Amino acid sequence: MFKNIIIIVALLFVGLLSGCSKKYNPESPIEGLWVLDKYESVDDKIIISFHRASQFEENKAGYAFKPNGLLIARQNAGWCGTPPITYMETQGKWSLDRNKINLNGIYWGGTFMAVYEVHQVGASELQLKEVASKYNMDR
């Protein structure tokens, strides 16, 4: 009896771990939740690095690229970028055109549009190269 209980508990534990895992779809590798790691300048271009996660981290920005073009952007909740930073999550749209990601959404001051080139994408890492961005103060 005790052996059966241990087996049941072990199976439940494995089920919980697999249910909370980070999702990776090789057919659509961009889809998923990405947490910001760093910005760096390479040859006068901005490269933004992210890691795949199962949820947003408390003190970091990021993007969730959901199916059907839904974008969840985790970003500064206000104009001040001095720590401690308060974050908020907003909805927008995203699309992929070959190796370019187009984002449209809102931020604390209005609306934004951004275009990134996919520099590198894998099961756990995403690097984007900024191509263009525009922030409208219309809110």
Residue pairs with C-beta under 8 A, 6 or more apart in sequence:
20 54
21 54
22 32
22 33
22 52
22 53
22 54
22 124
23 31
23 32
23 54
24 32
24 52
24 123
24 124
25 31
25 32
28 67
29 121
29 122
29 123
30 65
30 96
30 101
30 118
30 121
30 126
31 65
31 66
31 67
32 52
32 64
32 65
33 52
33 53
33 54
33 55
33 56
33 62
33 63
33 64
33 65
33 72
34 50
34 51
34 52
34 53
34 62
34 63
34 64
34 65
34 126
35 50
35 51
35 52
35 53
35 56
35 57
35 60
35 61
35 62
36 48
36 49
36 50
36 60
36 61
36 62
37 49
37 50
37 51
38 48
38 49
39 46
39 47
39 48
39 49
40 46
40 47
40 49
41 47
45 129
45 130
46 129
46 130
47 119
47 127
47 128
47 129
48 116
48 127
48 128
48 129
48 130
49 125
49 126
49 127
50 62
50 63
50 125
50 126
50 127
50 128
51 124
51 125
51 126
52 123
52 124
52 125
52 126
53 62
56 62
56 64
56 74
56 87
56 89
59 84
59 85
59 87
60 74
60 87
61 74
61 75
61 76
61 87
62 73
62 74
63 71
63 72
63 73
63 74
63 94
63 103
64 71
64 72
64 74
65 71
65 94
65 101
66 72
69 93
69 94
69 95
70 91
70 93
70 94
71 91
71 92
71 93
71 94
71 103
71 104
71 105
72 89
72 90
72 91
72 92
73 89
73 90
73 91
73 92
73 103
73 105
73 107
74 87
74 88
74 89
75 87
75 88
75 90
75 107
75 108
76 85
76 86
76 87
76 88
76 107
76 108
77 85
77 86
77 87
77 88
77 108
78 86
78 108
79 108
79 109
88 108
90 105
90 106
90 107
91 105
91 106
92 103
92 104
92 105
92 106
93 103
93 104
93 105
94 101
94 102
94 103
94 104
95 101
95 102
96 102
99 117
99 118
100 115
100 116
100 117
100 118
100 131
101 115
101 116
101 117
101 118
101 128
102 113
102 114
102 115
103 112
103 113
103 114
103 115
103 116
104 111
104 112
104 113
105 111
105 112
106 112
106 139
107 135
108 139
109 135
109 137
109 139
110 135
110 136
110 137
110 138
110 139
111 135
111 136
111 138
111 139
112 133
112 134
112 135
112 136
113 132
113 133
113 134
114 130
114 132
114 133
114 134
115 130
115 131
115 132
115 133
116 128
116 129
116 130
116 131
117 128
117 129
117 131
118 126
118 127
118 128
118 129
119 127
119 128
119 129
120 126
120 127
121 127
